[in-house]
Amino acid sequence: MEKIKRVSEVPKPKVISINMDAAFFFERAVQSLDRFHYDKALKYFRRAAEYEQDNPVNHCNLAGVLSEMGNYDESNQILQHILDAIDPEMTECHFYMANNYANMENFEQAEQSLVRYLETDPTGQFMDESEEMMEMLSYELERPAPLTSIKSREGLFEHDKARALLEEGKFAEAVRQLEKLVKNQPEFTAARNNLALAYYYMGQFEKAMETIRAVLEIDAGNLHALCNMAIFHQHFGNKKELAELTELLCKTYPFQQDHVFKLATTMGILSQHEKAYNLFKRLLKAGDGTSDPCLYHYAAVAACHIGRFEEAFRYWKQTQKLDPGAEISKFYLEQLRTREKSESPLTWSYHYHLPFEEQFRVLEKSTQGIPDQLKKDPLVRSSFFWALRHGDIETKLQVIQAFGLIADGEVRDALQDFILDRHEDDYLKKVAIFVLRSMGIRESIPAFLENEEIMVEASPYSPHLPVWDVKWQSVMETALSHMHKRYDMVQQYDLEILWVEFLTKMYPSVPKIQKSEGWAAALEYLIAKMHRRAISYQEVSTRYGVTVSTVSRNVKLIDDTCGLREKMEAIFDKFTSI
């Protein structure tokens, strides 16, 4: 007889309890995604977010599925909610939002979100994707993104921008960025080195030296800093320190290509031409920079200094091939051709631009102003900045005129600093003010003139006139408009001061001005005579539409009042080349 099992002995059915928590719904959502069941995945991610409302990952997953399904607007609402209410540090949400906006073709918003991501995200998880999107947005918006920093690169982005500014010759702007960068990251030696160079290019040599010393305190063997220090010692005439440092550098054999290039250019500047020549040849043999015309130019200059003129010829021919529009190789090839017949010693400069005097000769021949290539050349610009601070009075006057043709923000900063310098010549500062006005600057300008700090108003500098009449202004503007591009900045400025002087000496018995053209024609005639330019009463009266008698009468009155013979003698004593 079969034994009957008691109820207690009957095996109980196995019951598996299901824990319906956020993890459960997350797993279900992932499984649905694997099967491309987006509707189910969306439902499960919503439930997961409901179970753990403070978990940003659940909400982020939900936003991701919505984006995959094309519901970009709701996806962005959830991502914004994460940033506003759950986890403001979840910076990748900005990147996801940028993607959504881009898919909606809302490129302005996409750019804002992408910039926010790059400027706040510390890890750079999506750097490659961000660079691709930035390129696409720049194309769509037809402008570069207003990006000022990249958090994950900790100053590298800002340093690259500052270095680009240096290469463009925008030294003041580069200094501002590099000073800020060095303040935030004192150990960033590359930024300090470039800051020293920027100071040097601007002629601020003491600051440049101080900055390099700070680099060497951090890293005594920093090759870039040692090279810069050697150049600064040469500039200051520190012969003992220069000799010791040059001996050390001559024994240095760098391996990195940028170090080889830095040492080569430094050796050239220090007149160690044999060492420079060997280093430049090493770079050319290695193939680095063989598409760069500058490198061939440097090798050619070094070759000339050690008497290898045939090699120099070949290098400059290659420079000409790589940079066919430039005048530099053409200039030096001509020097090579005529070197044996030349009566004066020839200059072989490592700087990849025309010698300073030659630059001005090019500008004098040009009817189109300074070519863009010359305007943007950092070495040309640095030579201008240097000359404005350290040149003689004639050279400074030429630079001020050249700045009037460049007329950008850097020029404005340089000229405004110049007119505040207590040691500069008042006449030069007044010309600089005239150039600033010609650039369209109408606000009051601080200046140090006649041994005091003043604010120079928009009207011509006329401290001894209690008023400036609109009719007087009309005469000057009429003359300047006729003289534009036919007379240089100095000649135009001389017209202004002649007119102011005449009015000052006549005041308050200033002649009544009926027609501005008659006085403007007389002023141009006198300025032409003062600067020994060919001109006649008939020519000037025809151009201004007035009679010869009107011009001659006004010329006589201005001449008698101002004593122009003495004025002409003063001008030619001071500026013999004008």
Disulfide bonds with the S-S distance in Angstrom:
none
